[in-house]
């Protein structure tokens, strides 16, 4: 019987193959009491399991294939850090002692406590890191229960394989890296989960958040994975299969053509130059940036330097990371965003307190201004890196000119100190602000004259304007990038920046959405920053667009308030 399952598309493409079910150890473990004289023996059993799980991860880490994406090493290191952290490797020992329970149960109790803490996090990327805790716990449980990882399929190896799992960790994917999987699908995950990031790094079609796929799909069943639409078709009939084989062939041909555009300038049919930049999280991303054809880094998310560690990185460590990115891009722009953490992004080494509504709490520039010493260390590192290339400094979540004045005061203090110490830097380092709070977009005249450039962060701008948490399944359907209010805010921001001769970019997800490329071009946007994987497709659209010819239709869209009509007009803009 043929049927279809819908999930979240996280890596484009079409794959057709047989299902191979990857089985994880169940988190549901049995609880039983132990006698007092068995406590030490149970603790030793737990310690041995930790040691073996650590050895497995270290072995994987030391045997990463040369052609594996750089994300593998980072994610394996993250799992090692979680495993080595006392909250997971030591706290269960106390539970074994005080509750006189088995090691599996103590580990499960500790995991539940950690998951509760993660679920309080507002930021979707960080909240999804709870999946990494679960994956590490599963690895320890496999050792405690004496279970092995899933074997490769026993059916015809001449057929393409599609991995089906409840969830996948980086270590799991590394095990299967050389097994030539055509795609994978998972019940868990989201657009910013490690599974999704690795899928994009491997350029493998994938769909996540399918909820019950692992339970209902049978081993060896024929699957079609549409990683563009987020659709999984189980046991397709011949008509559907033939249709998707044609789509798959077309997709593969399209990929080959897009690769050829890497060195082609992003210039519209009416000869307008468009700057395409990449978003990155670490220096390891630079190889991907270069392969994408990006002409610089439009958003360097520095908070990733601060994550998964017990102490904040010092000035020297930050400086080296920033310098590595700047030097690797060889004169092209690098826009470094200052620390975007706070109550919604708790980091072990930094105390940010707790609030009932973390999205509206002490985060981003608000947090940095409340910790001027920490802020100055980062600004000194950015300034020092500025002598090695075209560095810009971007301040997140600005909502008032008072915040800009405070920030500039700390920047000037950092410059004064560096000058007195004889350390070189660019004294004219451009300073910009993220426009992601509606107040900043609506009151741009209050802040723009103090800035050298602005960058529109559409993810938060949409979330704050529509009062919708897009990671909340109950309201995610209301998250609408083309809501009239959003389009008005973006268009007005672009227009005002242009009138005042200030560079303006979009660095949120809208920048990398090919369906919105022409709309943004019609609004006047000439600088896009996105995930490197999206650059070739966006560039192709630019090369086939006459911007002057789409202005009239763009204006019509901006004057429309009916949702259905807006979508019809955008479709006309893209295919007219």
Order of alpha helices (4+ residues) and beta strands (2+ residues): beta-beta-beta-alpha-alpha-alpha-alpha-alpha-alpha-alpha-beta-alpha-beta-alpha-beta-alpha-beta-beta-alpha-beta-alpha-beta-alpha-beta-alpha-alpha-beta-alpha-beta-alpha-alpha-beta-alpha-alpha-beta-alpha-beta-alpha-alpha-alpha
